Amino acid sequence: MLLYHQSMLYFSLTVIQFGFVTLFVASFPLAPLLALINNLLEIRVDAWKITTQFRRMIPQKAQDIGAWQPIMQGIAILAVVTNAMIIAFTSDMIPRLVYYWSFSVPPYGDHSNYTMKGYINNTLSVFAISDFKTQSKPVLPWFQNQTTCRYRDFRYPPGHEHQYEHNIYYWHVIAAKLSFIIVMEHIIYIVKFIISYVIPDVSHKTKSKIKRQKYLTQVLLHENPLKSMKKHMGSIADKILKGTDGSFRPKYE
């Protein structure tokens, strides 16, 4: 039968799967569930292969999973940053919040209370069709009577002294996104460290059992030489006593 020597391969596949699931979970929230189903099936398949297709493995003692542990810890730390950036830069959550709390009311907005009215119009910038280059100028019929078009960005309109440059709303959104990333990652890191401190890797019960096992091992290592020495010394003492007994015994003739 074949020898089982695929531990390195399975470790690498598991770490790769862990990286994809954690680094981009914000983009595909269903990934952890699919990974769980895949791992449950793989456990049963691997158990069948190990018990029927390979020779019996010789167990070896190991303190931990070795270099894979810091690799997975590094991926987990990096995953916080990547997911925070995905949420900040690919969703409309932060631009909506910035508009609601800052640009829907004076001095930037015209509404008397906080509202989302006008948000879509605020996210669309104006571009003059006459500013198109000849190669990219639209030639479709419905553009003949149009002088401007709209596109999604935060820029000043044509005719402004800073036309087509990013406006104040853009910089507010960028500042809010960066603040969100910093605050989110710090909160998650603090929660992670608190959970790691409250829930240790090795429970107190297991630690006490390990200490007891070490104590018993030391006792055995200490008592075995004493027993063997006592055994040898006992036989030597018996021989000495027998010798003295014979030499000092009176002779009767």
C-alpha atoms as an extended CHARMM CRD file, in Angstrom:
* protein
*
       253  EXT
         1         1  MET       CA              0.0000000000        0.0000000000        0.0000000000  PROA      1               0.0000000000
         2         2  LEU       CA              1.0260000000        3.6070000000       -0.4740000000  PROA      2               0.0000000000
         3         3  LEU       CA              2.6320000000        5.7030000000        2.2330000000  PROA      3               0.0000000000
         4         4  TYR       CA              0.7340000000        8.7780000000        3.3750000000  PROA      4               0.0000000000
         5         5  HSD       CA              2.9910000000       11.8040000000        2.7800000000  PROA      5               0.0000000000
         6         6  GLN       CA              0.5590000000       14.5460000000        1.7290000000  PROA      6               0.0000000000
         7         7  SER       CA              0.3890000000       16.5840000000        4.9420000000  PROA      7               0.0000000000
         8         8  MET       CA              2.3340000000       19.4920000000        3.4120000000  PROA      8               0.0000000000
         9         9  LEU       CA             -0.0070000000       19.5940000000        0.4140000000  PROA      9               0.0000000000
        10        10  TYR       CA             -3.1490000000       19.5570000000        2.5630000000  PROA      10              0.0000000000
        11        11  PHE       CA             -1.7680000000       22.2400000000        4.8690000000  PROA      11              0.0000000000
        12        12  SER       CA             -1.0010000000       24.5050000000        1.8960000000  PROA      12              0.0000000000
        13        13  LEU       CA             -4.4640000000       23.9490000000        0.3740000000  PROA      13              0.0000000000
        14        14  THR       CA             -6.1440000000       24.6910000000        3.7000000000  PROA      14              0.0000000000
        15        15  VAL       CA             -4.1410000000       27.8870000000        4.2060000000  PROA      15              0.0000000000
        16        16  ILE       CA             -4.9100000000       29.0340000000        0.6390000000  PROA      16              0.0000000000
        17        17  GLN       CA             -8.6090000000       28.4110000000        1.2310000000  PROA      17              0.0000000000
        18        18  PHE       CA             -8.4270000000       30.2500000000        4.5660000000  PROA      18              0.0000000000
        19        19  GLY       CA             -6.7390000000       33.2010000000        2.8340000000  PROA      19              0.0000000000
        20        20  PHE       CA             -9.3470000000       33.5130000000        0.0810000000  PROA      20              0.0000000000
        21        21  VAL       CA            -12.2410000000       33.1640000000        2.5270000000  PROA      21              0.0000000000
        22        22  THR       CA            -10.9490000000       35.7390000000        5.0230000000  PROA      22              0.0000000000
        23        23  LEU       CA             -9.3260000000       38.2580000000        2.6740000000  PROA      23              0.0000000000
        24        24  PHE       CA            -12.3810000000       38.7150000000        0.4330000000  PROA      24              0.0000000000
        25        25  VAL       CA            -15.3220000000       37.6960000000        2.6090000000  PROA      25              0.0000000000
        26        26  ALA       CA            -16.8470000000       41.1760000000        2.2680000000  PROA      26              0.0000000000
        27        27  SER       CA            -17.0930000000       40.6580000000       -1.5110000000  PROA      27              0.0000000000
        28        28  PHE       CA            -18.6390000000       37.1750000000       -1.2440000000  PROA      28              0.0000000000
        29        29  PRO       CA            -20.2250000000       36.5910000000        2.1960000000  PROA      29              0.0000000000
        30        30  LEU       CA            -21.3510000000       33.0830000000        1.1790000000  PROA      30              0.0000000000
        31        31  ALA       CA            -17.7330000000       31.8860000000        0.8990000000  PROA      31              0.0000000000
        32        32  PRO       CA            -17.3520000000       30.7300000000        4.5680000000  PROA      32              0.0000000000
        33        33  LEU       CA            -20.4530000000       28.5190000000        4.2840000000  PROA      33              0.0000000000
        34        34  LEU       CA            -19.2140000000       26.9410000000        1.0470000000  PROA      34              0.0000000000
        35        35  ALA       CA            -15.7710000000       26.4240000000        2.5970000000  PROA      35              0.0000000000
        36        36  LEU       CA            -17.3690000000       24.7110000000        5.6180000000  PROA      36              0.0000000000
        37        37  ILE       CA            -19.3460000000       22.3260000000        3.3910000000  PROA      37              0.0000000000
        38        38  ASN       CA            -16.2210000000       21.5930000000        1.3520000000  PROA      38              0.0000000000
        39        39  ASN       CA            -14.1560000000       20.8670000000        4.4800000000  PROA      39              0.0000000000
        40        40  LEU       CA            -16.8120000000       18.5640000000        5.9670000000  PROA      40              0.0000000000
        41        41  LEU       CA            -16.8530000000       16.5150000000        2.7600000000  PROA      41              0.0000000000
        42        42  GLU       CA            -13.0650000000       16.5380000000        2.5290000000  PROA      42              0.0000000000
        43        43  ILE       CA            -12.7280000000       15.2410000000        6.1080000000  PROA      43              0.0000000000
        44        44  ARG       CA            -14.8370000000       12.1960000000        5.2770000000  PROA      44              0.0000000000
        45        45  VAL       CA            -13.0140000000       11.5480000000        1.9790000000  PROA      45              0.0000000000
        46        46  ASP       CA             -9.5890000000       11.8990000000        3.6320000000  PROA      46              0.0000000000
        47        47  ALA       CA            -10.6660000000        9.5910000000        6.4610000000  PROA      47              0.0000000000
        48        48  TRP       CA            -11.6990000000        6.9580000000        3.9100000000  PROA      48              0.0000000000
        49        49  LYS       CA             -8.3990000000        7.3020000000        2.0390000000  PROA      49              0.0000000000
        50        50  ILE       CA             -6.2560000000        7.1340000000        5.1780000000  PROA      50              0.0000000000
        51        51  THR       CA             -8.0840000000        4.0890000000        6.5510000000  PROA      51              0.0000000000
        52        52  THR       CA             -8.3840000000        2.0990000000        3.3050000000  PROA      52              0.0000000000
        53        53  GLN       CA             -5.8840000000        3.3080000000        0.7100000000  PROA      53              0.0000000000
        54        54  PHE       CA             -2.7060000000        4.0300000000        2.6900000000  PROA      54              0.0000000000
        55        55  ARG       CA             -0.5140000000        2.1610000000        5.1130000000  PROA      55              0.0000000000
        56        56  ARG       CA             -1.0390000000        2.8280000000        8.7700000000  PROA      56              0.0000000000
        57        57  MET       CA              0.7860000000        6.0180000000        9.7580000000  PROA      57              0.0000000000
        58        58  ILE       CA              3.2660000000        6.1790000000       12.6110000000  PROA      58              0.0000000000
        59        59  PRO       CA              2.0870000000        8.9430000000       14.9830000000  PROA      59              0.0000000000
        60        60  GLN       CA              4.5890000000       11.6180000000       15.9180000000  PROA      60              0.0000000000
        61        61  LYS       CA              4.3510000000       14.1520000000       18.7030000000  PROA      61              0.0000000000
        62        62  ALA       CA              4.2390000000       17.8370000000       17.6950000000  PROA      62              0.0000000000
        63        63  GLN       CA              3.8810000000       20.9620000000       19.7980000000  PROA      63              0.0000000000
        64        64  ASP       CA              1.8380000000       22.8780000000       17.1880000000  PROA      64              0.0000000000
        65        65  ILE       CA              1.3430000000       23.1730000000       13.4250000000  PROA      65              0.0000000000
        66        66  GLY       CA              4.7230000000       24.8510000000       12.9960000000  PROA      66              0.0000000000
        67        67  ALA       CA              5.2510000000       27.7100000000       10.5380000000  PROA      67              0.0000000000
        68        68  TRP       CA              1.6390000000       27.5710000000        9.3700000000  PROA      68              0.0000000000
        69        69  GLN       CA              0.4420000000       29.2090000000       12.5990000000  PROA      69              0.0000000000
        70        70  PRO       CA              2.1710000000       32.6160000000       12.0650000000  PROA      70              0.0000000000
        71        71  ILE       CA              1.2030000000       32.4770000000        8.3820000000  PROA      71              0.0000000000
        72        72  MET       CA             -2.4790000000       32.1320000000        9.2700000000  PROA      72              0.0000000000
        73        73  GLN       CA             -2.1870000000       34.8310000000       11.9370000000  PROA      73              0.0000000000
        74        74  GLY       CA             -0.6510000000       37.1900000000        9.3600000000  PROA      74              0.0000000000
        75        75  ILE       CA             -3.4510000000       36.4200000000        6.8860000000  PROA      75              0.0000000000
        76        76  ALA       CA             -6.0600000000       37.1210000000        9.5880000000  PROA      76              0.0000000000
        77        77  ILE       CA             -4.4820000000       40.4990000000       10.3810000000  PROA      77              0.0000000000
        78        78  LEU       CA             -4.2310000000       41.4000000000        6.6920000000  PROA      78              0.0000000000
        79        79  ALA       CA             -7.8440000000       40.3090000000        6.1300000000  PROA      79              0.0000000000
        80        80  VAL       CA             -9.0920000000       43.0510000000        8.4530000000  PROA      80              0.0000000000
        81        81  VAL       CA             -7.4670000000       45.7310000000        6.2940000000  PROA      81              0.0000000000
        82        82  THR       CA             -8.5740000000       44.2420000000        2.9580000000  PROA      82              0.0000000000
        83        83  ASN       CA            -12.1980000000       43.8350000000        4.0410000000  PROA      83              0.0000000000
        84        84  ALA       CA            -12.2930000000       47.3450000000        5.4930000000  PROA      84              0.0000000000
        85        85  MET       CA            -10.9620000000       48.7260000000        2.1910000000  PROA      85              0.0000000000
        86        86  ILE       CA            -13.4510000000       46.6550000000        0.1630000000  PROA      86              0.0000000000
        87        87  ILE       CA            -16.3480000000       47.9840000000        2.2390000000  PROA      87              0.0000000000
        88        88  ALA       CA            -15.0380000000       51.5510000000        2.1040000000  PROA      88              0.0000000000
        89        89  PHE       CA            -14.1100000000       51.8270000000       -1.5860000000  PROA      89              0.0000000000
        90        90  THR       CA            -16.6120000000       49.5580000000       -3.3480000000  PROA      90              0.0000000000
        91        91  SER       CA            -19.8800000000       50.3760000000       -1.5670000000  PROA      91              0.0000000000
        92        92  ASP       CA            -22.0600000000       53.4910000000       -1.4130000000  PROA      92              0.0000000000
        93        93  MET       CA            -22.3890000000       53.3360000000        2.3540000000  PROA      93              0.0000000000
        94        94  ILE       CA            -19.8540000000       56.0650000000        3.1690000000  PROA      94              0.0000000000
        95        95  PRO       CA            -20.8470000000       58.5120000000        0.3640000000  PROA      95              0.0000000000
        96        96  ARG       CA            -24.4640000000       58.1710000000        1.5090000000  PROA      96              0.0000000000
        97        97  LEU       CA            -23.5540000000       58.8420000000        5.1270000000  PROA      97              0.0000000000
        98        98  VAL       CA            -21.4040000000       61.8440000000        4.1690000000  PROA      98              0.0000000000
        99        99  TYR       CA            -24.2420000000       63.2970000000        2.0950000000  PROA      99              0.0000000000
       100       100  TYR       CA            -26.8270000000       62.6380000000        4.8080000000  PROA      100             0.0000000000
       101       101  TRP       CA            -24.8500000000       64.2050000000        7.6630000000  PROA      101             0.0000000000
       102       102  SER       CA            -22.9180000000       66.9580000000        5.8510000000  PROA      102             0.0000000000
       103       103  PHE       CA            -24.1600000000       67.8030000000        2.3420000000  PROA      103             0.0000000000
       104       104  SER       CA            -27.9370000000       67.6040000000        2.6990000000  PROA      104             0.0000000000
       105       105  VAL       CA            -28.0430000000       70.5800000000        5.0780000000  PROA      105             0.0000000000
       106       106  PRO       CA            -26.3430000000       74.0090000000        5.0550000000  PROA      106             0.0000000000
       107       107  PRO       CA            -23.6660000000       75.1550000000        4.4370000000  PROA      107             0.0000000000
       108       108  TYR       CA            -23.3060000000       72.6140000000        1.5870000000  PROA      108             0.0000000000
       109       109  GLY       CA            -26.9550000000       71.5740000000        1.1110000000  PROA      109             0.0000000000
       110       110  ASP       CA            -30.2820000000       73.3100000000        0.5770000000  PROA      110             0.0000000000
       111       111  HSD       CA            -32.5020000000       71.1550000000        2.8000000000  PROA      111             0.0000000000
       112       112  SER       CA            -33.6040000000       72.2650000000        6.2440000000  PROA      112             0.0000000000
       113       113  ASN       CA            -33.2050000000       68.7980000000        7.8120000000  PROA      113             0.0000000000
       114       114  TYR       CA            -31.1400000000       65.6900000000        7.2340000000  PROA      114             0.0000000000
       115       115  THR       CA            -32.3970000000       63.7950000000        4.1950000000  PROA      115             0.0000000000
       116       116  MET       CA            -31.2690000000       61.6560000000        1.2560000000  PROA      116             0.0000000000
       117       117  LYS       CA            -33.1770000000       63.7520000000       -1.2880000000  PROA      117             0.0000000000
       118       118  GLY       CA            -30.8670000000       64.9220000000       -4.0430000000  PROA      118             0.0000000000
       119       119  TYR       CA            -28.2160000000       62.2990000000       -3.3610000000  PROA      119             0.0000000000
       120       120  ILE       CA            -28.2550000000       60.7900000000       -6.8760000000  PROA      120             0.0000000000
       121       121  ASN       CA            -28.0160000000       64.2230000000       -8.4900000000  PROA      121             0.0000000000
       122       122  ASN       CA            -25.1400000000       65.1080000000       -6.1530000000  PROA      122             0.0000000000
       123       123  THR       CA            -23.1460000000       62.0440000000       -7.2270000000  PROA      123             0.0000000000
       124       124  LEU       CA            -23.4130000000       62.8850000000      -10.9480000000  PROA      124             0.0000000000
       125       125  SER       CA            -20.9860000000       65.4280000000      -12.3720000000  PROA      125             0.0000000000
       126       126  VAL       CA            -21.5500000000       67.5290000000      -15.5040000000  PROA      126             0.0000000000
       127       127  PHE       CA            -19.4060000000       67.2950000000      -18.6320000000  PROA      127             0.0000000000
       128       128  ALA       CA            -19.6700000000       69.5870000000      -21.6770000000  PROA      128             0.0000000000
       129       129  ILE       CA            -19.9920000000       67.6410000000      -24.9310000000  PROA      129             0.0000000000
       130       130  SER       CA            -17.9580000000       70.3140000000      -26.6990000000  PROA      130             0.0000000000
       131       131  ASP       CA            -14.9870000000       69.3430000000      -24.5010000000  PROA      131             0.0000000000
       132       132  PHE       CA            -14.8510000000       65.8490000000      -26.0030000000  PROA      132             0.0000000000
       133       133  LYS       CA            -11.8720000000       65.1460000000      -28.2060000000  PROA      133             0.0000000000
       134       134  THR       CA            -12.6330000000       64.5440000000      -31.8540000000  PROA      134             0.0000000000
       135       135  GLN       CA            -11.7710000000       60.8460000000      -31.6230000000  PROA      135             0.0000000000
       136       136  SER       CA            -14.0920000000       60.2640000000      -28.6490000000  PROA      136             0.0000000000
       137       137  LYS       CA            -16.8930000000       62.7110000000      -29.4550000000  PROA      137             0.0000000000
       138       138  PRO       CA            -20.3050000000       60.9360000000      -29.5750000000  PROA      138             0.0000000000
       139       139  VAL       CA            -21.9560000000       60.7930000000      -33.0090000000  PROA      139             0.0000000000
       140       140  LEU       CA            -25.2510000000       59.2150000000      -31.9830000000  PROA      140             0.0000000000
       141       141  PRO       CA            -28.4050000000       61.1130000000      -33.1200000000  PROA      141             0.0000000000
       142       142  TRP       CA            -29.7540000000       61.8630000000      -29.6410000000  PROA      142             0.0000000000
       143       143  PHE       CA            -26.6170000000       63.8650000000      -28.7560000000  PROA      143             0.0000000000
       144       144  GLN       CA            -27.2210000000       66.4720000000      -31.4900000000  PROA      144             0.0000000000
       145       145  ASN       CA            -29.3130000000       68.8110000000      -29.3190000000  PROA      145             0.0000000000
       146       146  GLN       CA            -27.4780000000       68.0770000000      -26.0590000000  PROA      146             0.0000000000
       147       147  THR       CA            -24.7430000000       70.3660000000      -24.7300000000  PROA      147             0.0000000000
       148       148  THR       CA            -23.8860000000       68.4400000000      -21.5400000000  PROA      148             0.0000000000
       149       149  CYS       CA            -23.9080000000       64.8980000000      -20.2010000000  PROA      149             0.0000000000
       150       150  ARG       CA            -23.7130000000       63.4120000000      -16.7150000000  PROA      150             0.0000000000
       151       151  TYR       CA            -21.2570000000       60.8770000000      -15.3310000000  PROA      151             0.0000000000
       152       152  ARG       CA            -20.7120000000       59.4230000000      -11.8790000000  PROA      152             0.0000000000
       153       153  ASP       CA            -17.9530000000       61.3250000000      -10.1200000000  PROA      153             0.0000000000
       154       154  PHE       CA            -17.4300000000       64.2150000000       -7.7170000000  PROA      154             0.0000000000
       155       155  ARG       CA            -15.9940000000       66.9940000000       -9.9260000000  PROA      155             0.0000000000
       156       156  TYR       CA            -16.6320000000       70.6740000000      -10.5920000000  PROA      156             0.0000000000
       157       157  PRO       CA            -18.8030000000       71.4760000000      -13.6400000000  PROA      157             0.0000000000
       158       158  PRO       CA            -17.5370000000       73.2240000000      -16.8050000000  PROA      158             0.0000000000
       159       159  GLY       CA            -17.1880000000       76.9730000000      -16.3930000000  PROA      159             0.0000000000
       160       160  HSD       CA            -15.9290000000       76.6710000000      -12.8170000000  PROA      160             0.0000000000
       161       161  GLU       CA            -12.4210000000       77.9960000000      -12.1080000000  PROA      161             0.0000000000
       162       162  HSD       CA            -11.4320000000       74.4360000000      -11.1260000000  PROA      162             0.0000000000
       163       163  GLN       CA            -13.5220000000       72.6790000000      -13.7550000000  PROA      163             0.0000000000
       164       164  TYR       CA            -13.2950000000       68.8890000000      -13.9000000000  PROA      164             0.0000000000
       165       165  GLU       CA            -11.2110000000       68.8060000000      -10.7280000000  PROA      165             0.0000000000
       166       166  HSD       CA            -12.4090000000       66.9420000000       -7.6600000000  PROA      166             0.0000000000
       167       167  ASN       CA            -14.8040000000       68.9890000000       -5.5590000000  PROA      167             0.0000000000
       168       168  ILE       CA            -15.0860000000       69.3360000000       -1.7780000000  PROA      168             0.0000000000
       169       169  TYR       CA            -17.5640000000       66.4370000000       -1.5490000000  PROA      169             0.0000000000
       170       170  TYR       CA            -14.9240000000       64.0680000000       -3.0020000000  PROA      170             0.0000000000
       171       171  TRP       CA            -12.3640000000       64.9950000000       -0.3480000000  PROA      171             0.0000000000
       172       172  HSD       CA            -14.9380000000       64.6360000000        2.4190000000  PROA      172             0.0000000000
       173       173  VAL       CA            -15.7650000000       61.1430000000        1.1420000000  PROA      173             0.0000000000
       174       174  ILE       CA            -12.0720000000       60.1620000000        0.9130000000  PROA      174             0.0000000000
       175       175  ALA       CA            -11.4300000000       61.4030000000        4.4560000000  PROA      175             0.0000000000
       176       176  ALA       CA            -14.4790000000       59.4890000000        5.7250000000  PROA      176             0.0000000000
       177       177  LYS       CA            -13.3440000000       56.2960000000        3.9620000000  PROA      177             0.0000000000
       178       178  LEU       CA             -9.8450000000       56.4730000000        5.4400000000  PROA      178             0.0000000000
       179       179  SER       CA            -11.2840000000       57.2200000000        8.8900000000  PROA      179             0.0000000000
       180       180  PHE       CA            -13.6500000000       54.2660000000        8.5360000000  PROA      180             0.0000000000
       181       181  ILE       CA            -10.7500000000       51.9240000000        7.6500000000  PROA      181             0.0000000000
       182       182  ILE       CA             -8.6570000000       53.0600000000       10.6210000000  PROA      182             0.0000000000
       183       183  VAL       CA            -11.5340000000       52.9070000000       13.1290000000  PROA      183             0.0000000000
       184       184  MET       CA            -12.8410000000       49.5520000000       11.8630000000  PROA      184             0.0000000000
       185       185  GLU       CA             -9.4670000000       47.8030000000       11.9030000000  PROA      185             0.0000000000
       186       186  HSD       CA             -8.6420000000       49.1050000000       15.3840000000  PROA      186             0.0000000000
       187       187  ILE       CA            -11.9980000000       47.9450000000       16.7650000000  PROA      187             0.0000000000
       188       188  ILE       CA            -11.5920000000       44.4750000000       15.2320000000  PROA      188             0.0000000000
       189       189  TYR       CA             -7.9840000000       44.1870000000       16.4370000000  PROA      189             0.0000000000
       190       190  ILE       CA             -9.0240000000       45.1420000000       19.9840000000  PROA      190             0.0000000000
       191       191  VAL       CA            -11.8770000000       42.6100000000       19.9370000000  PROA      191             0.0000000000
       192       192  LYS       CA             -9.5040000000       39.9620000000       18.5460000000  PROA      192             0.0000000000
       193       193  PHE       CA             -6.9120000000       40.5210000000       21.2760000000  PROA      193             0.0000000000
       194       194  ILE       CA             -9.5900000000       40.5270000000       23.9890000000  PROA      194             0.0000000000
       195       195  ILE       CA            -10.9950000000       37.2120000000       22.7270000000  PROA      195             0.0000000000
       196       196  SER       CA             -7.4760000000       35.7570000000       22.4920000000  PROA      196             0.0000000000
       197       197  TYR       CA             -6.8040000000       36.8050000000       26.0770000000  PROA      197             0.0000000000
       198       198  VAL       CA            -10.1340000000       35.5880000000       27.4710000000  PROA      198             0.0000000000
       199       199  ILE       CA            -10.0960000000       32.2780000000       25.5630000000  PROA      199             0.0000000000
       200       200  PRO       CA             -6.5450000000       30.8490000000       25.7590000000  PROA      200             0.0000000000
       201       201  ASP       CA             -5.2000000000       28.3810000000       23.2180000000  PROA      201             0.0000000000
       202       202  VAL       CA             -4.7750000000       25.7660000000       25.9620000000  PROA      202             0.0000000000
       203       203  SER       CA             -7.4300000000       25.4760000000       28.6780000000  PROA      203             0.0000000000
       204       204  HSD       CA             -6.5090000000       25.4820000000       32.3820000000  PROA      204             0.0000000000
       205       205  LYS       CA             -7.6900000000       21.8770000000       32.7040000000  PROA      205             0.0000000000
       206       206  THR       CA             -5.3930000000       20.7840000000       29.8970000000  PROA      206             0.0000000000
       207       207  LYS       CA             -2.5010000000       22.7610000000       31.3890000000  PROA      207             0.0000000000
       208       208  SER       CA             -2.9660000000       21.0420000000       34.7550000000  PROA      208             0.0000000000
       209       209  LYS       CA             -3.0150000000       17.6410000000       33.0420000000  PROA      209             0.0000000000
       210       210  ILE       CA              0.1830000000       18.4850000000       31.1570000000  PROA      210             0.0000000000
       211       211  LYS       CA              1.8660000000       19.5710000000       34.4120000000  PROA      211             0.0000000000
       212       212  ARG       CA              0.7390000000       16.3450000000       36.1210000000  PROA      212             0.0000000000
       213       213  GLN       CA              2.0660000000       14.2890000000       33.2090000000  PROA      213             0.0000000000
       214       214  LYS       CA              5.4220000000       16.0720000000       33.4060000000  PROA      214             0.0000000000
       215       215  TYR       CA              5.5250000000       15.5000000000       37.1750000000  PROA      215             0.0000000000
       216       216  LEU       CA              4.7900000000       11.7950000000       36.8070000000  PROA      216             0.0000000000
       217       217  THR       CA              7.4450000000       11.5210000000       34.0890000000  PROA      217             0.0000000000
       218       218  GLN       CA             10.0080000000       13.1560000000       36.3830000000  PROA      218             0.0000000000
       219       219  VAL       CA              9.0240000000       10.8430000000       39.2450000000  PROA      219             0.0000000000
       220       220  LEU       CA              9.4430000000        7.7840000000       37.0420000000  PROA      220             0.0000000000
       221       221  LEU       CA             12.7730000000        9.0120000000       35.7100000000  PROA      221             0.0000000000
       222       222  HSD       CA             13.9300000000        9.6420000000       39.2840000000  PROA      222             0.0000000000
       223       223  GLU       CA             12.6200000000        6.4100000000       40.8310000000  PROA      223             0.0000000000
       224       224  ASN       CA             13.7570000000        3.9480000000       38.1730000000  PROA      224             0.0000000000
       225       225  PRO       CA             17.5090000000        4.5330000000       38.7640000000  PROA      225             0.0000000000
       226       226  LEU       CA             16.9050000000        4.3580000000       42.5330000000  PROA      226             0.0000000000
       227       227  LYS       CA             15.0710000000        1.0700000000       42.2050000000  PROA      227             0.0000000000
       228       228  SER       CA             17.7680000000       -0.4330000000       40.0020000000  PROA      228             0.0000000000
       229       229  MET       CA             20.4740000000        0.8800000000       42.3640000000  PROA      229             0.0000000000
       230       230  LYS       CA             18.6090000000       -0.5010000000       45.3590000000  PROA      230             0.0000000000
       231       231  LYS       CA             18.2840000000       -3.8400000000       43.6310000000  PROA      231             0.0000000000
       232       232  HSD       CA             21.9810000000       -4.0110000000       42.7880000000  PROA      232             0.0000000000
       233       233  MET       CA             23.0190000000       -2.7400000000       46.2140000000  PROA      233             0.0000000000
       234       234  GLY       CA             20.7550000000       -5.3010000000       47.8630000000  PROA      234             0.0000000000
       235       235  SER       CA             22.3770000000       -8.1790000000       45.9980000000  PROA      235             0.0000000000
       236       236  ILE       CA             25.8500000000       -6.8360000000       46.8210000000  PROA      236             0.0000000000
       237       237  ALA       CA             24.9070000000       -6.4610000000       50.5230000000  PROA      237             0.0000000000
       238       238  ASP       CA             23.5940000000      -10.0240000000       50.5810000000  PROA      238             0.0000000000
       239       239  LYS       CA             26.8680000000      -11.2880000000       49.1190000000  PROA      239             0.0000000000
       240       240  ILE       CA             28.8810000000       -9.3070000000       51.6680000000  PROA      240             0.0000000000
       241       241  LEU       CA             26.7670000000      -10.6050000000       54.5320000000  PROA      241             0.0000000000
       242       242  LYS       CA             27.1240000000      -14.1750000000       53.3030000000  PROA      242             0.0000000000
       243       243  GLY       CA             30.9000000000      -13.7290000000       53.0270000000  PROA      243             0.0000000000
       244       244  THR       CA             31.2370000000      -12.3240000000       56.5280000000  PROA      244             0.0000000000
       245       245  ASP       CA             28.9640000000      -15.0030000000       57.8670000000  PROA      245             0.0000000000
       246       246  GLY       CA             31.2620000000      -17.7300000000       56.5270000000  PROA      246             0.0000000000
       247       247  SER       CA             34.5150000000      -16.1620000000       57.6680000000  PROA      247             0.0000000000
       248       248  PHE       CA             33.4150000000      -15.4560000000       61.2550000000  PROA      248             0.0000000000
       249       249  ARG       CA             31.4930000000      -18.6570000000       61.8450000000  PROA      249             0.0000000000
       250       250  PRO       CA             33.2810000000      -20.8750000000       64.4650000000  PROA      250             0.0000000000
       251       251  LYS       CA             34.6110000000      -24.1880000000       63.2890000000  PROA      251             0.0000000000
       252       252  TYR       CA             33.4480000000      -27.2400000000       65.1180000000  PROA      252             0.0000000000
       253       253  GLU       CA             35.5570000000      -30.2820000000       64.7500000000  PROA      253             0.0000000000
